[in-house]
Amino acid sequence: MGTLLALVLLVAGIVVLSKAVRMVPQGYQWTVEAFGKYTHTMGPGLHFLIPIYQSVGRKINMMEQVLEVPSQDVITKDNAVVKVDGVVYFQVLDAAKAAYEVAQLEIATLNLVMTNIRTSIGSMDLDESLSRRDEINAKVLVAVDQATHPWGLKVNRIELKDIAPPRDLIEAMARQMKAEREKRANILEAEGFRQAEILKAEGEKQSTILEAEGEREAAFREAEARERLAEAEANATRMVSDAISAGNVHAINYFVAQKYIEAFKALAEAPNQKFVMMPMESAGMIGSLGGIAELAKQALADAPGRAPHLPRSGG
């Protein structure tokens, strides 16, 4: 009988000791209740409680936690249905509020996040919801963080993992993207052709300008040559006229011989003539040439500083 009593006392002592001495692990906080009422919070380390009077209420994880947001169907502003899922990173800052201000903390937080995601995406078109994911994340984060603050939570990040439109809508978007790329390619190709035509036209313009410049320069040179030739002929004519005015008969012979030779040259160079037969007097021709020689001889003799050296004509 004494042994049984000792055994009962030993078991009771162990139970009381286990209730009185508590060790809280790192990263957790435990709430303490006295007859069911919250009194204080125990941090990590060794603590002593009064058995029967005090007990551990809630064991709260104070580390940052990750909560998976399940996939849900969301209707956008333009009535497109997309599937959205994500993750939430949150941390408990006040163990007492997290324990007693809300029931089922994770479920409440999850539902709050899903509701705000539907609200944010529902206010946007499909294209906006696909291209402005960062804006949706920030908007949902602000709303959820403010709503969970009374629960002693701090929501650090909310990330949408995937926004998936329906398959037929994805195919339509792919066709639209392909058409847009083909459009840009056609525009670039047309722009290339346009630039090539412009450069070609510029080249032809420059070529025409240079050709015109060359023709103008050639015409100017030709006109200058003709002017000089005309000036030389005028000088020769003036000299002969002066000689005729002075009574020199050889000057008249010069003009006659010149016209005679020019007419004979034109007749000989005609393309439809093979044989040229014309009567002419040899003596007249020789006389004209002799007159030319005498005229040239006299001109050289009259030039200052030069003595005549032409041989006298045999005629």
GUVEXMAR-589281 format. One line per field, with one value per residue (C-alpha): residue in one letter; x, y, z. Coordinates in steps of 0.25 Angstrom, whole numbers, plus 5000, padded with zeros to 4 digits. Example, Ala and Ser with C-alpha at 12.3 -4.5 7.8 and 13.67 -1.06 7.14 Angstrom:
BEGIN
aa c(A S) $
xx c(5049 5055) $
yy c(4982 4996) $
zz c(5031 5029) $
END
This chain:
BEGIN
aa c(M G T L L A L V L L V A G I V V L S K A V R M V P Q G Y Q W T V E A F G K Y T H T M G P G L H F L I P I Y Q S V G R K I N M M E Q V L E V P S Q D V I T K D N A V V K V D G V V Y F Q V L D A A K A A Y E V A Q L E I A T L N L V M T N I R T S I G S M D L D E S L S R R D E I N A K V L V A V D Q A T H P W G L K V N R I E L K D I A P P R D L I E A M A R Q M K A E R E K R A N I L E A E G F R Q A E I L K A E G E K Q S T I L E A E G E R E A A F R E A E A R E R L A E A E A N A T R M V S D A I S A G N V H A I N Y F V A Q K Y I E A F K A L A E A P N Q K F V M M P M E S A G M I G S L G G I A E L A K Q A L A D A P G R A P H L P R S G G) $
xx c(5000 5011 5018 5006 5004 5018 5016 5004 5011 5023 5014 5007 5020 5025 5011 5012 5026 5024 5012 5020 5033 5032 5042 5038 5046 5053 5044 5031 5023 5013 5002 4999 4985 4980 4967 4965 4968 4980 4991 5004 5013 5025 5037 5047 5054 5051 5038 5031 5016 5007 5001 4986 4985 4993 4993 4999 4988 4993 5006 5009 5019 5027 5035 5032 5022 5018 5004 5000 4988 4980 4976 4963 4955 4955 4946 4953 4947 4945 4938 4950 4952 4966 4972 4980 4989 5000 5007 5007 5018 5014 5019 5013 5017 5007 5005 4993 4986 4988 4983 4971 4967 4963 4960 4967 4978 4983 4969 4965 4977 4976 4961 4965 4976 4967 4956 4966 4972 4958 4955 4968 4968 4953 4955 4965 4964 4971 4983 4985 4984 4994 5004 5002 5005 5014 5003 4993 5003 5005 4991 4987 4998 4994 4980 4983 4993 4984 4973 4982 4988 4978 4981 4996 5001 5011 5009 5022 5020 5009 5013 5004 5010 5001 4990 4985 4975 4966 4972 4964 4968 4983 4982 4975 4986 4996 4990 4989 5004 5008 4999 5006 5020 5017 5011 5024 5032 5024 5025 5040 5042 5033 5042 5054 5049 5045 5059 5065 5056 5060 5075 5073 5066 5076 5087 5080 5078 5093 5097 5087 5093 5107 5104 5097 5109 5119 5110 5110 5125 5127 5117 5125 5138 5133 5127 5140 5147 5138 5139 5154 5153 5143 5153 5165 5156 5152 5167 5171 5159 5163 5177 5173 5163 5174 5183 5172 5170 5184 5183 5189 5184 5189 5179 5168 5174 5175 5160 5157 5167 5161 5146 5151 5158 5146 5136 5145 5147 5132 5129 5140 5135 5120 5116 5108 5120 5130 5137 5139 5141 5141 5148 5158 5169 5183 5188 5177 5179 5194 5192 5183 5193 5204 5196 5194 5209 5212 5202 5208 5222 5219 5212 5225 5233 5225 5226 5236 5249 5247 5253 5246 5252 5241 5246 5240 5229 5233 5220) $
yy c(5000 5010 5006 5009 5023 5026 5023 5032 5043 5042 5042 5054 5061 5059 5064 5077 5079 5078 5088 5097 5098 5102 5104 5112 5110 5120 5127 5125 5132 5125 5132 5130 5129 5129 5121 5123 5138 5144 5149 5151 5145 5136 5138 5128 5122 5115 5119 5115 5115 5112 5099 5098 5114 5117 5109 5111 5117 5118 5115 5126 5124 5138 5134 5139 5129 5126 5124 5118 5125 5114 5117 5124 5129 5144 5152 5165 5178 5174 5160 5151 5140 5137 5128 5134 5128 5134 5134 5142 5145 5150 5150 5151 5163 5163 5148 5153 5159 5148 5138 5145 5156 5146 5131 5123 5133 5127 5124 5138 5144 5135 5139 5154 5152 5145 5155 5167 5160 5158 5173 5178 5170 5172 5187 5185 5180 5167 5174 5183 5171 5163 5175 5182 5170 5179 5189 5178 5172 5186 5189 5176 5177 5191 5186 5173 5179 5190 5180 5170 5180 5179 5164 5167 5163 5169 5165 5167 5162 5157 5151 5147 5134 5133 5140 5130 5134 5123 5115 5121 5135 5131 5126 5139 5147 5139 5142 5156 5157 5150 5160 5171 5166 5164 5178 5184 5175 5181 5195 5193 5187 5198 5208 5202 5202 5217 5220 5213 5220 5233 5230 5226 5239 5247 5240 5242 5256 5258 5251 5260 5273 5268 5265 5278 5285 5278 5281 5296 5296 5289 5299 5311 5305 5303 5317 5323 5315 5321 5335 5334 5328 5339 5349 5343 5343 5358 5362 5355 5361 5375 5373 5369 5381 5390 5384 5386 5400 5403 5398 5384 5375 5362 5364 5362 5350 5345 5345 5339 5327 5325 5324 5316 5306 5305 5302 5291 5285 5285 5278 5268 5264 5262 5247 5245 5249 5238 5246 5261 5267 5282 5291 5301 5309 5305 5319 5326 5316 5318 5333 5333 5326 5335 5346 5340 5338 5352 5357 5349 5353 5368 5366 5360 5371 5381 5375 5382 5375 5364 5363 5356 5343 5337 5333 5341 5334 5328 5333) $
zz c(5000 5003 4990 4982 4989 4987 4972 4971 4978 4968 4956 4962 4964 4950 4944 4953 4950 4935 4936 4945 4936 4922 4911 4899 4886 4878 4868 4876 4887 4896 4903 4918 4923 4937 4939 4924 4924 4916 4926 4918 4907 4909 4899 4896 4908 4921 4929 4942 4943 4955 4953 4952 4953 4940 4927 4913 4904 4889 4883 4872 4861 4861 4848 4834 4828 4814 4810 4797 4790 4782 4767 4766 4754 4753 4743 4737 4734 4719 4724 4721 4731 4736 4746 4757 4768 4777 4790 4802 4812 4826 4840 4854 4861 4873 4878 4887 4876 4866 4877 4882 4871 4860 4859 4849 4845 4833 4827 4830 4823 4811 4809 4810 4800 4790 4791 4789 4776 4770 4773 4767 4754 4753 4751 4740 4725 4721 4715 4727 4737 4729 4727 4741 4750 4759 4761 4765 4775 4781 4782 4788 4798 4803 4805 4812 4821 4826 4828 4836 4845 4856 4856 4860 4846 4836 4822 4815 4801 4792 4778 4767 4761 4749 4742 4731 4721 4714 4703 4692 4697 4697 4683 4679 4686 4679 4665 4669 4673 4660 4652 4659 4656 4642 4641 4647 4638 4626 4631 4632 4618 4612 4619 4614 4600 4602 4606 4595 4585 4591 4591 4576 4573 4580 4572 4559 4562 4566 4553 4545 4551 4549 4534 4532 4539 4529 4517 4521 4523 4510 4503 4510 4505 4491 4491 4496 4484 4474 4480 4478 4464 4460 4466 4458 4446 4449 4450 4437 4430 4436 4431 4417 4417 4420 4410 4399 4404 4402 4387 4389 4378 4385 4396 4386 4381 4395 4397 4383 4386 4400 4395 4383 4392 4402 4391 4385 4399 4401 4388 4390 4404 4399 4403 4390 4381 4376 4365 4364 4350 4348 4338 4344 4339 4345 4343 4350 4362 4362 4361 4373 4381 4377 4382 4395 4396 4392 4403 4414 4409 4410 4424 4429 4423 4430 4444 4453 4455 4445 4431 4420 4416 4407 4393 4381 4374 4360 4354) $
END
